[in-house]
Amino acid sequence: MSGQSGDDTYRWECVCGWSIERKKRASDLPPENNKRLARSVAEIHETRPRFGAFGDETHAVSRTETEGENHV
């Protein structure tokens, strides 16, 4: 899964198609806290076992980068 999309959103994406986004100022928290929350969810997703037809599918989560952004 990956990490930052747009000027005010952190975004992580997984090779399986799953993604998470979190606003930098969600819940009036500092940007670094929101980044840590989104990254933690992405890391949990990456370690989840797969079931059914896609049981052998691997997860590779990476941060989405947007050109010219200031990264926290």
SVG drawing of the C-alpha trace seen along z (x, -y; Angstrom):
<svg xmlns="http://www.w3.org/2000/svg" viewBox="-13 -21 22 42">
<polyline fill="none" stroke="black" stroke-width="0.4" points="0.0,0.0 1.2,-3.6 1.3,-7.1 0.4,-10.6 -2.2,-11.8 -3.3,-15.4 -2.0,-18.3 -4.0,-17.4 -4.3,-13.6 -2.1,-10.7 -2.7,-7.6 -1.4,-4.0 -2.2,-1.5 -1.8,2.3 -1.1,4.4 -4.4,6.3 -6.3,3.1 -7.0,2.1 -6.2,-1.5 -6.6,-3.9 -6.7,-7.7 -6.6,-10.1 -6.8,-13.8 -3.7,-15.5 -5.9,-17.5 -8.5,-14.8 -10.0,-15.1 -7.9,-18.3 -4.8,-16.1 -1.3,-17.1 -0.4,-15.8 2.2,-13.4 -0.4,-11.8 -2.8,-11.3 0.1,-9.9 1.0,-7.4 -2.7,-6.3 -3.0,-5.7 0.3,-3.9 -0.6,-1.7 -3.8,-0.6 -1.8,0.1 0.7,2.2 -2.1,4.3 -3.6,4.9 -0.3,6.0 0.0,8.8 -3.6,10.0 -4.0,13.6 -5.9,14.0 -8.9,16.4 -10.8,18.1 -9.7,18.0 -7.0,15.4 -5.5,17.3 -2.0,17.2 -2.2,13.4 0.6,11.4 0.2,7.8 2.7,5.2 1.7,1.8 3.5,-1.4 3.0,-5.1 1.5,-7.1 3.7,-10.1 2.4,-13.3 5.0,-15.4 5.9,-18.6 4.4,-17.9 5.9,-18.6 6.1,-15.3 5.7,-15.1"/>
</svg>
